[in-house]
């Protein structure tokens, strides 16, 4: 099973999305990957929840050295090949 949880606009979406992702992972042992574009909310939240993540770096920002993403993509079209 593949599950994609998406949100956007404000950071208010990330906590509920991470809680759902963590519950799915714990109950079904399903591989969950968080996809986010905000290092400060989406990616930090995934790291704190100990979930794998893909950083959607559409602004082509410098990549922090400590980032341990499954992948870093600049184009949303790249994500399907990773999943």
C-alpha positions as a Python dict, from the first residue, in 0.01 Angstrom:
ca = {
    (1, 'X'): (0, 0, 0),
    (2, 'X'): (117, 352, -77),
    (3, 'X'): (-17, 649, 112),
    (4, 'X'): (35, 1013, 23),
    (5, 'X'): (-70, 1282, 267),
    (6, 'X'): (-48, 1636, 135),
    (7, 'X'): (-114, 1975, 279),
    (8, 'X'): (-20, 2325, 199),
    (9, 'X'): (-56, 2692, 253),
    (10, 'X'): (31, 2717, 619),
    (11, 'X'): (225, 2501, 862),
    (12, 'X'): (-98, 2406, 1040),
    (13, 'X'): (-130, 2094, 823),
    (14, 'X'): (194, 1922, 919),
    (15, 'X'): (117, 1803, 1274),
    (16, 'X'): (-207, 1624, 1181),
    (17, 'X'): (-47, 1477, 867),
    (18, 'X'): (252, 1347, 1065),
    (19, 'X'): (26, 1197, 1331),
    (20, 'X'): (-173, 1012, 1064),
    (21, 'X'): (147, 897, 890),
    (22, 'X'): (298, 768, 1213),
    (23, 'X'): (-21, 580, 1303),
    (24, 'X'): (-38, 417, 959),
    (25, 'X'): (327, 315, 982),
    (26, 'X'): (287, 167, 1331),
    (27, 'X'): (-34, -26, 1263),
    (28, 'X'): (31, -164, 915),
    (29, 'X'): (412, -148, 891),
    (30, 'X'): (346, 45, 572),
    (31, 'X'): (637, 245, 435),
    (32, 'X'): (550, 609, 482),
    (33, 'X'): (741, 890, 314),
    (34, 'X'): (664, 1253, 389),
    (35, 'X'): (698, 1494, 96),
    (36, 'X'): (748, 1854, 189),
    (37, 'X'): (891, 2180, 66),
    (38, 'X'): (947, 2356, 396),
    (39, 'X'): (1265, 2265, 581),
    (40, 'X'): (1141, 2435, 898),
    (41, 'X'): (802, 2264, 922),
    (42, 'X'): (754, 1969, 682),
    (43, 'X'): (1106, 1826, 691),
    (44, 'X'): (1181, 1909, 1054),
    (45, 'X'): (847, 1754, 1150),
    (46, 'X'): (926, 1436, 957),
    (47, 'X'): (1267, 1416, 1123),
    (48, 'X'): (1113, 1463, 1468),
    (49, 'X'): (854, 1193, 1395),
    (50, 'X'): (1132, 961, 1269),
    (51, 'X'): (970, 931, 926),
    (52, 'X'): (1145, 913, 590),
    (53, 'X'): (1106, 1221, 375),
    (54, 'X'): (1156, 1372, 33),
    (55, 'X'): (1244, 1738, 16),
    (56, 'X'): (1067, 1913, -271),
    (57, 'X'): (1321, 2190, -326),
    (58, 'X'): (1137, 2382, -597),
    (59, 'X'): (1318, 2704, -501),
    (60, 'X'): (1655, 2531, -554),
    (61, 'X'): (1786, 2637, -215),
    (62, 'X'): (2128, 2522, -95),
    (63, 'X'): (2105, 2172, 53),
    (64, 'X'): (2193, 2161, 426),
    (65, 'X'): (2474, 1912, 498),
    (66, 'X'): (2280, 1741, 780),
    (67, 'X'): (1984, 1662, 554),
    (68, 'X'): (1927, 1286, 530),
    (69, 'X'): (1641, 1282, 283),
    (70, 'X'): (1533, 977, 84),
    (71, 'X'): (1561, 1215, -210),
    (72, 'X'): (1576, 1581, -299),
    (73, 'X'): (1373, 1682, -602),
    (74, 'X'): (1337, 2013, -783),
    (75, 'X'): (1044, 1909, -1000),
    (76, 'X'): (728, 1744, -866),
    (77, 'X'): (736, 1506, -1165),
    (78, 'X'): (1047, 1338, -1017),
    (79, 'X'): (858, 1208, -713),
    (80, 'X'): (661, 932, -887),
    (81, 'X'): (981, 752, -992),
    (82, 'X'): (1100, 751, -629),
    (83, 'X'): (778, 617, -483),
}
